[in-house]
Amino acid sequence: MTRRVLIVDDEPNIVTSLEFIMRRSGFETAVARDGDQALEEVERFDPDLVLLDTMMPRRDGYEVCQTLRAQGRTDLRIVMLTAKGRETEVAKGLAVGADSYVTKPFSTRDLVALVRELLPEEGP
Amino acid sequence: MVPTWVVVVVSVGYLGLLFAIAYAGDRRALAGRSIISNGAIYALSIAVYATSWTYYGSVGSAAEGGIAWLPIYLGPMVVVTVWWVVLRKIIRICRRDRITSLADFVASRYGKSQLLGGLVTVIAVLGLVPYIALQLKAISTTFTILRDEAGPAAAPVGSVPVLQDTGLYAALLLAAFTIVFGTRHLDATERHEGMVAAIAFESLVKLVAFLVVGAWVTFGLFDGFSDIVARAAERPELAELLTLRTTTGYGTFFWLTVLSMLAFLLLPRQWQVAVVENVDEQHLRTASWLFPLYLLLINLFVLPIALGGLLIFGDDVDADTFVLALPMADGSPLLALLVFVGGLSAATGMVIVETIALSTMVSNSLVMPLLLRSRGIAGGRDLGRLVLLVRRVTIVALLLLGFAYFRIATDALGLVQIGLISFAAVAQFAPAVLGGLYWKGATHAGAMAGLVAGILTWGHTLLLPSFSDSGWLPRSLPVEGPFGIELLAPYALLGLDGLDPVSHAMLWSMLANVGFMVAVSLAGGARPVERVQAAVFVDAMRRPRGPGDTVLLRGTTTVGALQGVLERFVGPGGAREALDGYAARTAADVGQDADADADLIHHVESLLAGAVGTASARALVSTVVTEEPLGMDEVMEILDEASQVRAYSQALERKSAELEEASAELRRANEQLQELDRLKDDFVSTVTHELRTPLTSIRAFSEILLDNPDLDPDERHGFLRPIVDETERLTRLINQVLDLAKLEAGGVEWHLAPVDLREVVTAATTASAQLFRERDVALELDLPTTLPDVTADSDRVFQVLLNLLGNAVKFADPERGRVRVGLSVHAGEVQVDVEDNGPGVPEAERKVIFDKFRQGGDTHRDRPAGTGLGLPISREIIGRLGGRLWVGERPGPGATFSFTLPIARTEPS
């Protein structure tokens, strides 16, 4: 069964590159450009993992993450993507329930490896 | 007219009444219910100033010279105004150091000098014996007038044998009375409450008597003030008395006022009642208005009585006796008797207080120091009795001296002249006392020199002539000078004539006194103890006598030894009581063999000072204390310490205030720095974010291209394009960040010149033409035909216009995009408007779009690929060029960004 990855970012170029990389790695993808869309897409697309940018218009990534966890989506893997690499932001991301945290700019191979690790083949 | 026995009985009866009052006063004082603890009593006791000289002599003086009698009362009224400053200080010093006389005060101030105390005492006695004689003369004369059936013409003094002279008996009676009340026991405070009560009563009696006789003359013999004045005005020789022009001139008026000011402060009897007998500083306040009122009342009828006497008697009767002669001549014996009692009050009050004060001075400052020098007496027991004996003998001796002077010398001089001679002698103390009170530089040698010079001048210019008036010396002496040397003539010293004798004497003696005192003091040579005393006197109001001062009595002794000395003056019981009291207060060990500390030595010394004077007390204590002499260095150290500590503490306070101020400034600066630091952190964090975002795309696409060499050309191109775009974006961002940093730091060079904005606008639109074409946005230029130049940097304005045009294109309507650029002139400025037909700037964003990295247009589709720095940079540039940049407040659609620039000043061509 193909795993679904939802890509949430407001930078078109980043979205394009992530979409390509995830598809190439065998994931089914969907895209959201802001926090509100992200919540809608989670409902509609029902992803296994979300690549979530922190700095977005409307709801930011932390808020989205918190909301998702509050909705009881504990099985959903969430990876935060941020351009701010400070320790406090990493801690904040993990505190609101993210599974992992990636600082921009990132290595595409490392990101794919991280996603694969979080989504083992022999899942449910 | 009044039988002798009646006069005698009344006189003795009156003294008996005084005795009763004084006795009651002392009893109540012992019982702790003082009747003199009252401002009114204090003021009345100070009225001892008004003697028989006032009572009889004022009228005599007024009859002779009109208002010439007034200065004697004006002086005290002037002094009263500075009482709170001067007298309070003296009182405080005297109480603190148990100083009980004027002589002791001077001695103590100038280093507890026995010599100076003795000199003051001698001068006081010399100067005051005539004054005492004056009172005896008044008693004697009025006694004679009262009983003399021959009428008011005064019998010449000295015409009766000594043993029949009432003056002698008056003197002896007064001596007895004074001894009983002034020297009953030896007390450290030297207060005489009973005596003060009696004196206050006497002041009341003399005032009432004088007012009664004054009213009687004015309203009884005449028909009120106006009647007397009207009748006097008819007689030319009397009319002159009514004018303000004195017969003696204003110089005399001035000098007499000064003289009486000084005398009022420095007469031993005034010192006694005002300083020694003062029980509460606050009484000064009451007395400050009550005493002048008293003087006013007692002088109210002086001129009416004088004029009335002259109208009735003419020159037949001595004007000094008018007060008594008028009721006598009118046949009113009872009134005459009342007047006599009033005069008796004035005379006895003065004699009692003056002799007590003088006897204290003689015993403490003259006799005791001499006696203590001989070891035999110093070692004897019960010196207290000896002190009392000395005082009693002194009182008798003073009165007998007064009587002798009265018999020999007063015949030729009026009451006023005698009084003034005394006043002038007392005035010689002024430089030493007042100088010592306010000038630390006044030294013992200076005070000594001043006093000697002053009193010698006084003797020569006032006393000597009074002898020649009495016929002891040639009558011509005052004018021609001794041995015919006119320069030394007592009434015209060094050729200075034209002044009356008293003014002349005051001028020269004060000149000599002050001159010598200041000159010798400035020459230096103060001993350590003088410096200490100078400091504690002058600074009396500022600091209490502290333990530091007693260091000067550094030495060793035992409590037992001190007790031995004390016992000789206050008895064994008193001594034990004093020591126990001290122990209770200080918790010091006062066992017989215990070492006495410096404070105890000082305490004993001050107890003794009350009894025998400060100088003698010092001498007594030093007989049992092995003193280690203090060097000048050590004294200066002690003195300096006190003042330095003050100076240091002030400096410290100043410093700490400065520090507080500085630390507050630092705190403010620190808060600003923290705020700046936070802003910088935010800025760095934001810039980092803005840099990371394009870098992320670049890296991701690069890695995709690297990892996927099999991509078809279209895909390759699609991935390469963003790499190039994002690289441009990065470059732009870096440039702008640097640009803004430079602008904000003021590091930009401005090339200011007159600029035609039409040219800049045209250039900018040309540069943006490609952009407009790409987005298919129409550009409309609205340029006027003439436009004044602005002062600006055209490159920078170009940069701003590019930014605004770029924004306008970006936000213009995607379908039918239209941008308009307009130029217009407003009050000294040229305004540039850049208008688009996009969605407009929402009100909430209008302010923040000028903040760094705050980009407008929040929908992701319209998201501009800007840096968020364009507008902040533009606003900074326009601001620096003296203009404003803002966004129009018209709600959308369409946004208008406008800026102004100042018109260049046109050169006159």
Chai-1 contact restraints between the chains, C-beta under 6 A:
chainA,res_idxA,chainB,res_idxB,connection_type,confidence,min_distance_angstrom,max_distance_angstrom,comment,restraint_id
A,D10,B,H860,contact,1.0,0.0,6.0,A-B,restraint_1
A,E11,B,T693,contact,1.0,0.0,6.0,A-B,restraint_2
A,N13,B,S697,contact,1.0,0.0,6.0,A-B,restraint_3
A,N13,B,P722,contact,1.0,0.0,6.0,A-B,restraint_4
A,I14,B,T696,contact,1.0,0.0,6.0,A-B,restraint_5
A,I14,B,S697,contact,1.0,0.0,6.0,A-B,restraint_6
A,S17,B,A700,contact,1.0,0.0,6.0,A-B,restraint_7
A,S17,B,F701,contact,1.0,0.0,6.0,A-B,restraint_8
A,F20,B,I704,contact,1.0,0.0,6.0,A-B,restraint_9
A,R33,B,H860,contact,1.0,0.0,6.0,A-B,restraint_10
A,P57,B,D858,contact,1.0,0.0,6.0,A-B,restraint_11
A,A83,B,H689,contact,1.0,0.0,6.0,A-B,restraint_12
A,A83,B,R692,contact,1.0,0.0,6.0,A-B,restraint_13
A,A83,B,T693,contact,1.0,0.0,6.0,A-B,restraint_14
A,K84,B,S685,contact,1.0,0.0,6.0,A-B,restraint_15
A,K84,B,H689,contact,1.0,0.0,6.0,A-B,restraint_16
A,K104,B,R692,contact,1.0,0.0,6.0,A-B,restraint_17
A,K104,B,T696,contact,1.0,0.0,6.0,A-B,restraint_18
A,P105,B,L695,contact,1.0,0.0,6.0,A-B,restraint_19
A,P105,B,T696,contact,1.0,0.0,6.0,A-B,restraint_20
A,P105,B,R699,contact,1.0,0.0,6.0,A-B,restraint_21
A,T108,B,A700,contact,1.0,0.0,6.0,A-B,restraint_22
A,T108,B,E703,contact,1.0,0.0,6.0,A-B,restraint_23
